[in-house]
Amino acid sequence: MPPSPPFTEEHEELRASARGFIERELAPHAGRWEQEQWFPEELFAKLAAQGLLGLKYPERYGGQGGDYLHEAVLCEEMARIGSGGTAAGLGAHINIATPPIWKFGSEEQKQRYLVPAIRGELIGALGITEPGAGSDVAALATRAERVDGGWIVNGEKTYITNGVRAHFIVTAVKTTREGGHHGISFLIVERGEGVRSSKLQKLGWHASDTATISFEDVFVAEENLLGELNQGFKLIMANFQWERLAMALGAVGAMQLAWERTAEFARERQAFGRALSGHQTIRHRLADLATSVYTCRCVTHDALRRFVAGEDPLQEVTMAKLLTQRACFELMDACLQIHGGAGYMREYWVERAARDARLGPIGGGSDEIMREILGRTLGL
Ligand SMILES: Cc1cc2nc3c(=O)[nH]c(=O)nc-3n(C[C@H](O)[C@H](O)[C@H](O)COP(=O)(O)OP(=O)(O)OC[C@H]3O[C@@H](n4cnc5c(N)ncnc54)[C@H](O)[C@@H]3O)c2cc1C
């Protein structure tokens, strides 16, 4: 089959090689990592050796010199690890922690953080959410007080992916006393004195270290201010579109894989003298699910095409995020149902996939926030 736009032959070659690597090197261990609630740090270096931590970054920083389309291929293929937590930890490093440094960092910051991050030597996290500020980013309360040579940071972040293992946290802080969007800045905070993490237990994504991070009188040097002072809200907005596209692409990859596996199961599993797929209701359910995968793929790839073409596809990306995250969770639930009792068992992939998919409508901007954005773009 010829590649479907916006992808080309070159992207499909990358897909085949990334998929081979993931299926050979990562997928066989996913069950153990989920059970241990931790994937090994060495994965970052392993991916780096394949060039997979820097697909969209310039070669002068150790990247592959590709673009967002190359990254999009990896986003879709990550689902094949079979561990949402592992994909999330690697994905947070690639798609949310390092892009702000690439886009807004000084040359010195790129050399200190981006280059080793692309080599898999330093692990990054993005710290925006706080116990009192999730959807309402403007309410964040972590304070950075000006002192000689830098800032003193006090506050707490929560639900931070890679929050235990990250060497540096791209952290949103308040740098003025006024409320609202204005006095937000970003600091690159290194793990060290006064930075404490505590791992959280959760429904899915077990292999990832989602954590609360507290900052107690943490000194951050002047040169670690990322972007302009008090302009952090711009920085947050700048990567939201890519983060949401990355989530939509991840859902499309996960849905495709789940559909293939469930269809295979339905062809093999017998009930009342024939295969499950021989029963019309199951066959129709699978037909509906295939339609959902196709719809999600079309909407996501259209938003991706516009994004890569340099349009400002806020509405299309928002719709793709909203559509795919809920559809992915619903598809996983339907796949679990088709597996019957087996679907409820830990040993079957679908039990984990259904739990992992529940995060989609919450993380990276919830369904309700997507609808609020759409309300605005639609002039409502
Ligand atoms: C596993 C996991 C990993 C995460 N990783 C990261 C990370 O790496 N970095 C990071 O910074 N954050 C991360 N997050 C945080 C995530 O982005 C937030 O959980 C999300 O933005 C929602 O914020 P909240 O949890 O505070 O919910 P709230 O904002 O308190 O919302 C609660 C509910 O109210 C709804 N709601 C809120 N406002 C409105 C409104 N105006 N109208 C209607 N409904 C509304 C929400 O949609 C939601 O259903 C992660 C979260 C999870 C669960």
The ligand as an SDF file (V2000), in Angstrom:
LIG
                    3D

 53 58  0  0  0  0  0  0  0  0999 V2000
   -0.9000   10.1820   34.7130 C   0  0  0  0  0  0  0  0  0  0  0  0
   -0.8060   11.6670   34.5990 C   0  0  0  0  0  0  0  0  0  0  0  0
    0.3410   12.2620   34.0720 C   0  0  0  0  0  0  0  0  0  0  0  0
    0.4480   13.6490   34.0020 C   0  0  0  0  0  0  0  0  0  0  0  0
    1.6370   14.2140   33.5750 N   0  0  0  0  0  0  0  0  0  0  0  0
    1.8050   15.5530   33.7070 C   0  0  0  0  0  0  0  0  0  0  0  0
    3.0820   16.1610   33.4550 C   0  0  0  0  0  0  0  0  0  0  0  0
    4.0420   15.4910   33.0500 O   0  0  0  0  0  0  0  0  0  0  0  0
    3.2320   17.4930   33.6660 N   0  0  0  0  0  0  0  0  0  0  0  0
    2.1990   18.2730   34.0960 C   0  0  0  0  0  0  0  0  0  0  0  0
    2.4020   19.4690   34.2820 O   0  0  0  0  0  0  0  0  0  0  0  0
    0.9810   17.7420   34.3310 N   0  0  0  0  0  0  0  0  0  0  0  0
    0.7540   16.4040   34.1530 C   0  0  0  0  0  0  0  0  0  0  0  0
   -0.4760   15.8410   34.4080 N   0  0  0  0  0  0  0  0  0  0  0  0
   -1.5610   16.7080   34.8520 C   0  0  0  0  0  0  0  0  0  0  0  0
   -2.6980   16.8570   33.8820 C   0  0  0  0  0  0  0  0  0  0  0  0
   -2.3320   17.6820   32.8110 O   0  0  0  0  0  0  0  0  0  0  0  0
   -3.8960   17.3860   34.6900 C   0  0  0  0  0  0  0  0  0  0  0  0
   -4.3370   16.3230   35.5170 O   0  0  0  0  0  0  0  0  0  0  0  0
   -5.0050   17.8980   33.8230 C   0  0  0  0  0  0  0  0  0  0  0  0
   -4.6270   19.0680   33.1470 O   0  0  0  0  0  0  0  0  0  0  0  0
   -6.2790   18.1880   34.6340 C   0  0  0  0  0  0  0  0  0  0  0  0
   -5.9980   18.9920   35.7340 O   0  0  0  0  0  0  0  0  0  0  0  0
   -6.4840   18.5500   37.2000 P   0  0  0  0  0  0  0  0  0  0  0  0
   -6.1160   17.1250   37.3950 O   0  0  0  0  0  0  0  0  0  0  0  0
   -5.9960   19.5320   38.1750 O   0  0  0  0  0  0  0  0  0  0  0  0
   -8.0610   18.6150   37.1370 O   0  0  0  0  0  0  0  0  0  0  0  0
   -8.9610   19.9300   37.3860 P   0  0  0  0  0  0  0  0  0  0  0  0
   -8.4460   21.0650   36.5790 O   0  0  0  0  0  0  0  0  0  0  0  0
   -9.1290   20.1290   38.8500 O   0  0  0  0  0  0  0  0  0  0  0  0
  -10.3520   19.4470   36.7750 O   0  0  0  0  0  0  0  0  0  0  0  0
  -11.2070   18.5160   37.4190 C   0  0  0  0  0  0  0  0  0  0  0  0
  -12.3830   18.2450   36.4850 C   0  0  0  0  0  0  0  0  0  0  0  0
  -13.0790   19.4810   36.2450 O   0  0  0  0  0  0  0  0  0  0  0  0
  -13.1290   19.7480   34.8660 C   0  0  0  0  0  0  0  0  0  0  0  0
  -13.0230   21.1890   34.6420 N   0  0  0  0  0  0  0  0  0  0  0  0
  -12.0000   22.0220   35.0010 C   0  0  0  0  0  0  0  0  0  0  0  0
  -12.2390   23.2680   34.5740 N   0  0  0  0  0  0  0  0  0  0  0  0
  -13.4240   23.2280   33.9240 C   0  0  0  0  0  0  0  0  0  0  0  0
  -14.2240   24.2030   33.2450 C   0  0  0  0  0  0  0  0  0  0  0  0
  -13.8080   25.4790   33.1050 N   0  0  0  0  0  0  0  0  0  0  0  0
  -15.3970   23.7930   32.7020 N   0  0  0  0  0  0  0  0  0  0  0  0
  -15.8060   22.5230   32.8020 C   0  0  0  0  0  0  0  0  0  0  0  0
  -15.1020   21.5590   33.4150 N   0  0  0  0  0  0  0  0  0  0  0  0
  -13.9170   21.9030   33.9680 C   0  0  0  0  0  0  0  0  0  0  0  0
  -11.9570   18.9980   34.2660 C   0  0  0  0  0  0  0  0  0  0  0  0
  -12.1510   18.7330   32.9040 O   0  0  0  0  0  0  0  0  0  0  0  0
  -11.9460   17.7460   35.1120 C   0  0  0  0  0  0  0  0  0  0  0  0
  -12.9030   16.8410   34.6130 O   0  0  0  0  0  0  0  0  0  0  0  0
   -0.6250   14.4590   34.4370 C   0  0  0  0  0  0  0  0  0  0  0  0
   -1.7930   13.8720   34.9170 C   0  0  0  0  0  0  0  0  0  0  0  0
   -1.8830   12.5000   35.0160 C   0  0  0  0  0  0  0  0  0  0  0  0
   -3.1520   11.9130   35.6100 C   0  0  0  0  0  0  0  0  0  0  0  0
  1  2  1  0
  2  3  1  0
  2 52  2  0
  3  4  2  0
  4  5  1  0
  4 50  1  0
  5  6  2  0
  6  7  1  0
  6 13  1  0
  7  8  2  0
  7  9  1  0
  9 10  1  0
 10 11  2  0
 10 12  1  0
 12 13  2  0
 13 14  1  0
 14 15  1  0
 14 50  1  0
 15 16  1  0
 16 17  1  0
 16 18  1  0
 18 19  1  0
 18 20  1  0
 20 21  1  0
 20 22  1  0
 22 23  1  0
 23 24  1  0
 24 25  2  0
 24 26  1  0
 24 27  1  0
 27 28  1  0
 28 29  2  0
 28 30  1  0
 28 31  1  0
 31 32  1  0
 32 33  1  0
 33 34  1  0
 33 48  1  0
 34 35  1  0
 35 36  1  0
 35 46  1  0
 36 37  1  0
 36 45  1  0
 37 38  2  0
 38 39  1  0
 39 40  1  0
 39 45  2  0
 40 41  1  0
 40 42  2  0
 42 43  1  0
 43 44  2  0
 44 45  1  0
 46 47  1  0
 46 48  1  0
 48 49  1  0
 50 51  2  0
 51 52  1  0
 52 53  1  0
M  END
$$$$
